[in-house]
């Protein structure tokens, strides 16, 4: 199964995996699953690093490259279909990065791994 990671899931899995639910940890170590990270999440992390709102144990480049090597992390580009899908989303969630992840989850028909219960207001499958 392809699984879209919310930004915090990648951060926690790399630095503080005990913050993840047991279900999410099991899904992440199951090699039959494909782990997918949106380019939007990398963009969000880069912005937060520059604003001083996020500190990582290593550089963002090293984090992503390491996850690609060790966990076969796949990157999901932002496509026009994802942007167009935003027009159909109600305003339950105002965060632009989360809204893009929701749109990608819908378009790609991929469950999203996230602790954020606000995502449940949308027609997506959130796993935690």
N, C-alpha and C positions, 0 to 999 in steps of 0.2 A: 504494500500500500504506500502511496506517496503521501508524505506528511509535510505540511507547511509550518515552519517554526515562527512563532511570534518572536520578536526581538529579544525579549527577556529570557526566553527558553534557551536560545543560543548562549547568551551571556552566563546564565546560571549553569548550564550543562558544562561549560568550560571552566568555571571558577568556583561555583558553590552548588554542586549537583544535589545536595541535601535539600535545597529549596524546591526541587522538582517533586511532583507527586510520584508515587511508585509506578503508577500506570504510565506516566510519561517516560520515566527511566526505562521501563520495560520496552516501550515502543522504540525508544532510541537505540537500545542495544540489540533489538531484533534485526538481524541482517537481511531479512526478507523485506523490510521496509526501506523506502527511499526517503532520505531526509533532504528537504528543500528549504532554502532561505531566499527570500525576496531581496533583490537589489535595493528595494525601499528600506529594508532593515539595515543594510550596510550604510546607506545614506543617512538614516536616522542616527545610527551610532556615531558616524563621523561628525555630524552636527553637534551631538551631545558632548563628544570629546572636546571639540573646539570651544564649546561654551563652558567647559569645566564641570558639566553635569554627569559625566561618565568617566570612570577610570578603569582601565583594564590591566591585567597582569602583564600583558605584552602588547605590542602594537596591534592595531586593527588588522593590518595586512597579515601579520603573523598569525593572528587568531583565525582569520578566514582561510588562509593557506593551510594551516595545521588541520582545521576541521575538514577541508577538502581531501587532504591526504589520509587522515586517520579514520574519518567517519564517512568518507565518500559524499560529503556535503555537495549538493547540486545547487547552483544559483539560478533563480528565476528572474529573467529580465522583466522590465515593465513594458508591456505591449499596449498597443492602441485599444485592443479589446478590454483590457483591464481599466483603462482610463474611461472608456465609454460606459462601462458597467457602473461607474461611480454615479452616473445620472439617475440610476434606479434605486440608489440606497437612500433610505430615510435617515433622518438626523439623530438617530439614537446615540451615535458615537461621533464626537466632533474631531477627534485626533486625526489629522490627515494621513499619517503613516498607517494607523490602524484601519482607516477606511480603505486605503489601497490594498492592504492585506486581505480585508474582507472581500473586496472586488476580485482579487486574484483567487481566493479560495472558491468563490462562486464560479468564475469563468473556467478555472482549471479543474473544478469538481474535486477539490482536495480538502480533507479535514485540516483544521489548524490546531496546533498544540499551543494552548494559552491558558493562563490562570485567570484572564480577564473575563469575568462573567457578563460584562456589558456586551460582549460579542454575541451572546445568546439571543439578542433581540433581532438578529439577522438570520436569514435562511442558509446557515452554514452549519457544518458539524464541528463543534469545538470539543476537543478532547483534553481532559485534565485528570 
